């Protein structure tokens, strides 16, 4: 499974969705005379957060369906998805450029709001990747039922033989 290319494609879809939302927001605010009020940028940031989280959840749920445990593959896949997410987050200013141009918001406010949104998105991703909000992984005993059962049988046989030997040496009269 090529997680990174799937995640990059998903975040490209997110960029398209965000740009479409921003276009609608600009049209609506132009009609209502709100373009230079800062409300355009606030709604664009909200769309950015929502769409990014939506497509990030899609990537993470796909990883969850392919990986049952929280081992090496989980870490590898989530780190690949995180790289794709970071590429998307680094392009936030470019994605929101149209809203920035018509909003009349200062550069400091823009960077602060983009930073806040990115931090929130990364926190959600990290919580999922570390297992806090991810679906419960399938225990090893359920993923490897045959091997687990076989191991229990062998351990039971060893314990049985050990009890027999202990009984023979410590209680020879029985």
Buried (B, 14 or more C-beta within 10 A) or exposed (E): EEBBEBBBBBBBBBBEBBBEBBEEBBEEBEEEEBBEBBBBBBBBBBBBBBBBBEBBBBBBEBBBEEBBEBEEBBEEBBEBBBBBBBBBBEEBEEBBBBBBEBBEBEEEEBEEBBEEBBEEBBEBBEEBBEEEEBEEBEEEEEEEEEEBEEEEEEEEEEEEEEEEEEEEEEEEEE
